[in-house]
Amino acid sequence: MGVARVRRPLISSTLPSSGRHGPLVVACALVLLAGPALGTAHADPERPGTGGAGTGSGSGSAAGAGERGGGPNLEEIRKEIERLHDKAESATDAYNAAESATKKQQKRIVELAKRIDTTQGKLDTLRDTAGAMARAQYRSGGVPPAAKLMLSDDPEDFLRGLSLTHKGQQATRSFIGTLTDTRSRLRGDAKDASDAWQKLEKTRKKKAAAKKKINGRLKQAKKIEAGLKAEERERLRELEDEAAEAKQAKWLKSGVLDGLDGKASPAGRRAVEWATKQLGKDYVWGAEGPDTFDCSGLTMRAWEAAGVRIPRTSQEQWKQLPHVPVGKMRPGDLIIYKKDASHVGIYVGDGALLHAPRTGRQITVEGAGSMPILGVVRPDK
């Protein structure tokens, strides 16, 4: 784990302080569910380009251009790396959604396997009973009970036999109905299990495709950074910080937080306190703790620690959780970022965000306006 690099979020002097937060089962089903292991992902064939990345301005960009002998300057490289990580994060959300669906589908298949096993046992018992009934009739000469009744000469035997025959007919109809229902239920469960298996296979393919895309984008970004000199990499980090701080300053200047005085709910406070204890831990895509996290894995676990279950992915958090205006947000709320809702962090007050940024970075605190905000959601509303 690297040392957390905490960016100092620009804070409006008029913003009220929010205070400090303390730093199977059926065996055969399991064999089926194990499935083939995902192969090693290969890099996306797309080559990292600089076209359309824009030209940086300011002394830092000019210096970068000079150092690189007329090639892409560091500001262009920063934007390209940011673009690649954005695409990797979008794919990560798709991977997480597929992973969540896979777990549900596997659970469904296990449940169906148990039901099929139980129903098959019941059907076997009913078949044994039907065989015993057939053998009993054979031993009696194969004459139906109703026919024997009609041949009786004793009136009392006739009346007594009539009652028994009626009860026997009712029992037989009930037995046949139970046998038919059991067979139908078994066929239905078998079809459901087949459908669930097909869905699982499709989800596994989506998961594998997302994994391949993630690894491809990250490999491209890593290759670009590896081609830089040590001083260039350091300057690149400075440019990243400067860009984030500029966006945060512009966001605060808009007055979006003027008069904001929302206090954290008890659950929101617990979520922030738990998340604060994770500062410095590495971002790993697809991870949900306890030692590494991706952005939505962190927010999910933080609110889980507060006693509230929320969706696994940032996109589902955006879709399913109640929305609140940015001007009314309070510590503990989740801020959703980017047009495709592919990033999320926890608002901790004073215009600051606690989040897991991206691969190669650690959980940190920085300005909530340093990225394009899509909206805010409140898990405990």
C-alpha positions in Angstrom: 0.0 0.0 0.0 1.3 3.4 -0.9 1.2 6.5 1.2 -2.1 8.4 0.8 -1.6 11.5 -1.2 -4.3 13.8 0.1 -5.1 16.7 -2.2 -6.1 19.8 -0.3 -9.6 20.7 -1.5 -10.2 24.4 -2.0 -12.7 25.4 0.7 -14.9 28.4 0.6 -14.2 30.7 3.6 -18.0 31.1 4.1 -18.7 27.4 4.1 -19.6 26.2 7.6 -17.4 23.5 9.1 -18.9 20.0 9.4 -16.7 19.0 12.2 -14.0 16.2 12.4 -14.7 12.5 11.7 -12.8 9.8 13.4 -10.0 8.9 11.4 -24.2 -26.8 -1.9 -25.3 -26.9 -0.9 -25.9 -29.3 -3.8 -22.5 -30.7 -4.8 -23.3 -31.1 -8.5 -24.6 -27.5 -8.7 -21.3 -26.2 -7.2 -19.3 -28.2 -9.7 -21.3 -26.7 -12.6 -21.0 -23.2 -11.1 -17.3 -23.3 -10.9 -17.1 -22.8 -14.7 -14.0 -22.3 -16.7 -11.5 -19.7 -15.4 -11.3 -16.5 -17.3 -8.3 -16.3 -19.5 -5.6 -13.7 -19.3 -6.8 -10.5 -20.8 -4.9 -8.9 -23.6 -4.5 -5.2 -24.3 -7.0 -3.4 -26.5 -5.5 -3.1 -30.0 -6.3 0.6 -30.0 -3.1 2.6 -29.8 -3.0 5.6 -27.4 -3.2 8.7 -29.5 -3.0 12.3 -28.8 -5.3 13.6 -31.6 -8.1 15.7 -30.2 -6.5 15.8 -26.7 -6.1 19.5 -26.9 -3.1 21.7 -26.3 -2.3 22.6 -22.7 -1.8 26.1 -21.7 0.4 27.7 -19.0 4.1 27.5 -18.1 3.8 23.8 -17.1 2.5 22.7 -20.5 5.1 24.9 -22.4 7.9 23.4 -20.3 6.6 19.9 -21.0 6.6 20.6 -24.8 10.1 21.8 -24.7 11.4 18.9 -22.7 9.9 16.4 -25.2 11.4 18.0 -28.2 8.3 19.1 -30.0 6.3 15.9 -29.3 3.1 15.7 -27.3 3.4 17.9 -24.2 2.7 16.7 -20.7 -0.7 18.3 -20.6 -1.8 16.3 -23.7 -0.3 13.2 -22.1 -2.2 13.9 -18.9 -5.5 14.2 -20.8 -4.8 11.0 -22.8 -4.1 9.1 -19.6 -7.2 10.5 -18.0 -9.3 9.4 -21.0 -7.9 5.9 -20.8 -8.7 5.7 -17.0 -12.2 7.0 -17.6 -12.8 4.3 -20.1 -11.3 1.7 -17.8 -13.6 2.9 -15.0 -16.7 2.7 -17.2 -15.7 -0.9 -18.0 -15.1 -1.6 -14.3 -18.7 -0.6 -13.6 -19.8 -3.1 -16.3 -17.6 -5.7 -14.8 -19.0 -5.1 -11.3 -22.6 -5.3 -12.6 -21.8 -8.6 -14.3 -20.1 -9.9 -11.2 -23.1 -9.0 -9.1 -25.5 -10.7 -11.6 -23.3 -13.8 -11.7 -23.6 -14.2 -7.9 -27.4 -13.9 -8.0 -27.6 -16.3 -11.0 -25.4 -18.9 -9.3 -27.5 -18.6 -6.1 -30.7 -19.2 -8.2 -29.2 -22.3 -9.9 -28.3 -23.7 -6.5 -31.8 -23.1 -5.2 -33.3 -24.8 -8.3 -30.9 -27.7 -8.0 -32.2 -28.2 -4.4 -35.8 -28.0 -5.5 -35.2 -30.5 -8.4 -33.5 -32.9 -6.0 -36.4 -32.7 -3.5 -39.1 -33.0 -6.2 -37.4 -35.9 -7.8 -37.3 -37.7 -4.5 -41.0 -37.1 -4.0 -41.8 -38.3 -7.6 -39.8 -41.5 -7.0 -41.8 -42.2 -3.8 -45.1 -41.6 -5.7 -43.9 -44.0 -8.5 -43.2 -46.6 -5.8 -46.7 -46.2 -4.4 -48.2 -46.5 -7.9 -46.3 -49.7 -8.4 -47.5 -51.1 -5.1 -51.2 -50.3 -6.1 -50.8 -52.0 -9.4 -49.3 -55.1 -7.7 -52.2 -55.2 -5.2 -54.7 -55.1 -8.0 -52.9 -57.9 -9.8 -52.9 -60.1 -6.7 -56.7 -59.6 -6.4 -57.2 -61.0 -9.9 -57.3 -57.7 -11.7 -60.9 -57.2 -11.0 -61.7 -53.5 -10.2 -63.3 -52.9 -6.7 -66.4 -51.5 -8.3 -67.0 -54.7 -10.3 -66.5 -56.8 -7.1 -69.1 -54.6 -5.4 -71.7 -55.2 -8.1 -71.2 -59.0 -7.7 -71.9 -59.0 -4.0 -75.0 -60.9 -2.8 -75.1 -59.5 0.8 -76.8 -56.1 1.1 -74.8 -55.1 4.1 -71.6 -56.0 2.3 -72.8 -54.0 -0.6 -73.4 -50.8 1.4 -70.1 -51.2 3.3 -68.2 -51.8 0.1 -69.9 -48.8 -1.6 -68.5 -46.5 1.1 -65.0 -48.0 0.9 -65.1 -47.9 -2.9 -66.0 -44.2 -2.8 -63.2 -43.4 -0.4 -60.8 -45.4 -2.6 -61.8 -43.5 -5.7 -61.2 -40.2 -3.9 -57.8 -41.4 -2.7 -56.9 -42.5 -6.2 -57.9 -39.2 -7.8 -55.9 -37.4 -5.2 -52.9 -39.6 -5.8 -53.1 -39.1 -9.5 -53.4 -35.3 -9.1 -50.4 -35.2 -6.8 -48.4 -37.3 -9.2 -49.3 -35.0 -12.1 -48.5 -31.8 -10.2 -45.2 -33.2 -9.1 -44.2 -34.1 -12.6 -45.2 -30.7 -13.9 -43.3 -28.9 -11.1 -40.2 -31.0 -11.9 -40.4 -30.1 -15.6 -40.9 -26.4 -14.7 -37.9 -26.3 -12.4 -35.8 -28.1 -15.0 -36.6 -25.4 -17.6 -35.9 -22.6 -15.1 -32.6 -24.2 -14.3 -31.7 -24.4 -18.0 -32.7 -20.7 -18.6 -30.7 -19.6 -15.5 -27.7 -21.5 -16.8 -27.9 -19.8 -20.2 -28.2 -16.4 -18.5 -25.2 -17.2 -16.4 -23.1 -18.1 -19.4 -24.1 -14.8 -21.1 -23.1 -12.8 -18.0 -19.8 -14.6 -17.8 -19.0 -13.5 -21.3 -19.9 -9.9 -20.5 -17.7 -10.1 -17.4 -14.8 -11.5 -19.5 -15.2 -8.8 -22.2 -15.3 -6.0 -19.5 -12.1 -7.5 -17.9 -10.3 -7.6 -21.2 -11.3 -3.9 -21.9 -10.2 -2.8 -18.4 -6.8 -4.5 -18.7 -6.3 -3.1 -22.2 -6.9 0.5 -21.2 -4.8 0.2 -18.1 -2.0 -1.3 -20.1 -2.1 1.5 -22.5 -2.0 4.1 -19.7 0.9 2.3 -18.0 2.9 2.2 -21.2 2.5 5.9 -21.7 3.7 6.7 -18.2 6.5 4.2 -18.4 7.9 6.1 -21.4 8.3 9.3 -19.3 11.4 10.3 -17.4 11.2 10.5 -13.6 11.0 14.3 -13.6 8.3 14.1 -16.3 6.2 11.7 -14.2 6.5 14.0 -11.2 5.5 17.0 -13.3 2.6 14.9 -14.6 1.3 14.4 -11.1 1.6 18.1 -10.5 -0.4 18.8 -13.6 -3.1 16.4 -12.4 -3.3 18.2 -9.1 -3.4 21.6 -10.7 -6.2 20.6 -13.1 -8.2 19.2 -10.2 -7.7 22.3 -8.1 -8.6 24.6 -11.0 -11.9 22.7 -11.5 -12.6 22.8 -7.7 -12.0 26.6 -7.6 -14.3 27.2 -10.5 -17.0 25.0 -8.8 -16.8 26.9 -5.5 -16.8 30.2 -7.3 -20.1 29.3 -8.9 -21.6 29.6 -5.4 -23.1 26.1 -5.5 -22.3 25.6 -1.8 -23.3 29.1 -0.5 -25.5 28.6 2.6 -25.0 24.9 2.7 -25.4 23.8 6.3 -26.6 20.2 6.1 -25.6 18.1 9.1 -24.8 14.4 8.7 -27.4 11.9 9.8 -26.3 9.4 12.4 -25.9 6.7 9.6 -24.2 9.2 7.3 -21.7 10.1 10.1 -20.9 6.4 10.7 -20.4 5.9 6.9 -17.9 8.8 6.8 -16.1 7.7 9.9 -15.7 4.1 8.4 -14.6 5.5 5.1 -12.0 7.8 6.7 -10.3 4.7 8.3 -9.7 3.4 4.8 -7.5 6.4 3.7 -4.3 5.3 2.1 -5.5 1.9 0.9 -5.0 1.1 -2.8 -7.5 1.3 -5.5 -8.0 -2.0 -7.3 -10.7 -2.3 -9.9 -13.4 -4.8 -8.9 -12.3 -4.8 -5.3 -14.7 -4.2 -2.4 -12.5 -4.6 0.6 -11.2 -5.1 3.2 -7.7 -4.2 2.0 -8.3 -2.7 -1.5 -11.4 -1.0 -3.1 -12.7 0.5 -6.2 -14.9 3.6 -6.0 -18.3 1.9 -5.6 -16.9 -0.9 -3.6 -15.8 1.7 -1.0 -19.1 3.5 -0.9 -21.0 0.3 -0.7 -19.0 -1.0 2.3 -19.0 2.4 4.0 -22.8 2.5 4.1 -23.0 -1.2 4.9 -20.9 -0.4 8.0 -23.5 2.3 8.7 -26.3 -0.4 8.6 -27.7 0.5 5.1 -27.4 -1.8 2.1 -26.9 -0.1 -1.3 -26.3 -1.3 -4.8 -22.8 -2.5 -5.8 -22.1 -0.3 -8.8 -22.0 3.5 -9.1 -24.5 3.4 -12.0 -27.0 1.4 -9.9 -26.4 3.7 -6.9 -27.4 6.5 -9.2 -30.4 4.7 -10.6 -31.8 3.3 -7.3 -31.0 5.7 -4.5 -33.0 8.9 -3.8 -31.6 12.0 -5.5 -31.0 15.3 -3.7 -29.9 18.7 -5.0 -26.2 19.5 -4.8 -27.1 22.6 -2.8 -28.8 20.5 -0.1 -26.2 17.7 0.2 -24.8 16.7 3.6 -21.9 14.6 4.8 -22.4 11.0 4.0 -24.2 11.6 0.7 -22.8 10.1 -2.4 -21.7 12.3 -5.3 -22.0 10.6 -8.7 -19.6 11.7 -11.4 -19.3 11.6 -15.2 -22.1 11.3 -17.8 -22.3 7.5 -17.5 -22.3 7.6 -13.7 -19.1 5.6 -13.7 -17.5 7.2 -10.6 -18.7 7.8 -7.0 -17.3 9.2 -3.8 -18.6 10.2 -0.3 -19.1 13.8 0.5 -17.4 14.6 3.8 -18.3 18.3 4.2 -16.6 21.6 3.5 -16.7 21.0 -0.3 -14.5 17.8 0.1 -14.8 14.3 -1.3 -13.4 11.0 0.0 -13.0 8.5 -2.8 -11.0 5.7 -4.4 -9.7 7.6 -7.5 -8.2 5.0 -10.0 -5.6 2.4 -10.6 -2.2 3.4 -9.2 -3.8 5.8 -6.7 -4.9 5.4 -3.0 -8.1 6.3 -1.2 -7.8 10.1 -0.6 -9.7 13.3 0.1 -9.9 16.1 -2.6 -12.2 18.7 -3.9 -15.7 17.5 -4.6 -15.8 19.7 -7.7 -12.6 18.4 -9.2 -14.6 16.1 -11.6 -17.7 16.6 -13.6 -20.7 16.0 -11.2 -23.7 14.1 -12.5 -25.7 14.4 -9.2 -26.0 13.5 -5.6 -27.8 10.6 -3.9 -28.7 9.9 -0.3 -28.7 6.2 0.9 -30.7 6.9 4.1 -33.3 9.3 2.8 
